[in-house]
Amino acid sequence: MENNIRIIRKRLNISQKQLAKHLKISQQAVSNIEKGETNVSPQKMISICKFLGSDLNEVFPEMNIKVKK
C-alpha cells in the first residue's frame, strides 16, 4: 500500500529504529511498510499516525477516508 510514512518521518527527524520501537516491530518491517511491500493492520495504521502526529489521509492517501463532521 502506498504511503507517506518515510516523507513524514524524515520531516520530523524520526528514525526507522524509533518508529520500529514504538510499533514493537523490527526496523526491517518498518522499511518494508514504507516501501509498500507489507500490508499494515488498521491498529498499526492508527499507531503510526498517532506517533507521526498526522491523520490517516496524510499518511495513507490511498485510503481516502471520509470523516463525517
Number of C-alpha atoms within 10 A of each C-alpha: 14 15 19 15 24 18 12 17 18 11 10 11 9 14 14 20 15 14 20 17 13 12 18 11 12 14 17 12 16 23 17 13 18 18 15 15 13 13 12 13 9 9 9 13 17 16 15 22 18 12 15 17 12 15 15 18 15 15 23 18 14 12 13 10 11 7 5 4 3
